Amino acid sequence: MIGRIDEVVFDCTDPASLAQFWAAILGGKPMVRDAAWHFVDVSGFTRLAFQRVPESKAGKNRLHLDVAVSDIDRAVGSAVALGARVLGDRHSDAAGTFQVLLDPEVNEWCLVTPPA
């Protein structure tokens, strides 16, 4: 082993609003290190950090977060009310039901429920 994950960092144009969004989705309190770097310590998970970069996102994420929920319809509605956007149709397979969403800076992430 070389090391351990210290935090998951999102490049973004507005770290304050993205930290607030993800704190509302996962819990925790948005924290400020400086104007270009905000973070959220999520209970039971690695810190999520948000650093300002000059360019906008281009292309599909190569990494995304799956967020486990018990009621996907309710979770989608709550996430959309916080500023998320639904991307595509909901999918179900042997692993469960998945809905892809976009956060306010167009990063893909999924709400997931276990199989019925």
C-alpha positions in Angstrom: 0.0 0.0 0.0 1.3 3.4 -0.9 -1.3 5.5 0.9 -5.0 6.1 1.6 -7.6 8.4 0.0 -7.5 11.7 1.8 -10.3 13.4 -0.1 -12.2 13.4 -3.3 -11.7 16.7 -5.1 -14.1 18.2 -7.7 -12.7 20.9 -10.0 -15.3 23.6 -10.4 -16.0 27.2 -11.1 -18.0 27.9 -7.9 -16.7 25.9 -4.9 -19.0 27.5 -2.3 -22.2 26.6 -4.1 -21.0 23.1 -5.0 -20.0 22.5 -1.3 -23.5 23.7 -0.2 -25.2 21.4 -2.8 -23.3 18.3 -1.8 -23.7 19.0 2.0 -27.5 19.1 1.4 -27.3 15.8 -0.5 -25.0 13.9 1.8 -25.1 15.7 5.1 -22.3 17.6 6.7 -21.5 21.3 6.9 -19.9 23.2 4.0 -16.5 24.5 5.2 -14.2 27.2 3.7 -10.5 26.9 3.6 -10.2 29.9 1.3 -12.2 31.5 -1.6 -10.9 28.9 -4.1 -11.3 25.8 -1.8 -14.3 24.6 0.1 -15.1 21.1 1.5 -17.6 18.9 3.2 -16.8 16.3 5.8 -19.4 13.6 5.2 -20.1 11.2 8.0 -18.8 7.7 7.2 -17.1 8.9 4.0 -14.0 10.6 2.8 -14.0 14.4 2.7 -15.4 16.0 -0.5 -13.5 19.0 -1.6 -14.2 21.6 -4.3 -11.4 23.7 -5.9 -11.8 26.6 -8.3 -10.4 26.1 -11.7 -10.7 28.5 -14.6 -12.1 26.2 -17.2 -15.6 24.6 -17.3 -16.2 20.9 -17.4 -15.9 19.3 -20.8 -17.0 15.8 -21.6 -18.2 12.9 -19.5 -16.9 12.2 -16.0 -14.5 9.2 -15.8 -15.4 8.9 -12.1 -18.7 9.5 -10.3 -20.4 9.1 -6.9 -23.2 6.5 -6.4 -25.5 7.7 -3.5 -27.6 4.9 -1.9 -31.2 5.8 -1.1 -34.3 3.9 0.1 -36.8 5.8 -2.0 -35.5 6.8 -5.4 -38.6 8.8 -6.5 -38.4 10.9 -3.3 -34.6 11.3 -3.6 -34.8 12.4 -7.2 -37.4 15.0 -6.3 -35.3 16.3 -3.4 -32.1 16.4 -5.4 -33.8 18.3 -8.2 -35.2 20.8 -5.7 -31.6 21.4 -4.6 -30.4 22.1 -8.2 -29.7 18.7 -9.6 -30.9 17.8 -13.1 -32.0 14.3 -14.3 -29.9 12.8 -17.1 -31.6 10.1 -19.1 -33.9 7.3 -18.1 -33.9 5.3 -14.9 -32.3 1.9 -15.2 -32.8 -1.3 -13.2 -30.7 -4.5 -13.3 -29.6 -7.2 -10.8 -27.6 -4.7 -8.8 -30.6 -2.3 -8.3 -32.2 0.8 -9.7 -30.1 3.7 -10.9 -30.9 7.3 -11.9 -28.1 9.5 -13.3 -28.2 13.1 -12.3 -26.1 16.2 -12.9 -24.9 18.4 -10.0 -25.0 22.2 -10.5 -21.7 22.1 -12.3 -22.8 19.2 -14.6 -20.9 16.4 -12.8 -22.6 13.1 -13.3 -23.7 11.1 -10.2 -26.2 8.4 -9.5 -29.0 7.8 -7.0 -29.1 4.0 -6.3 -31.6 1.7 -4.6 -30.9 -2.0 -3.9 -32.7 -4.7 -6.0 -36.3 -5.4 -5.0 
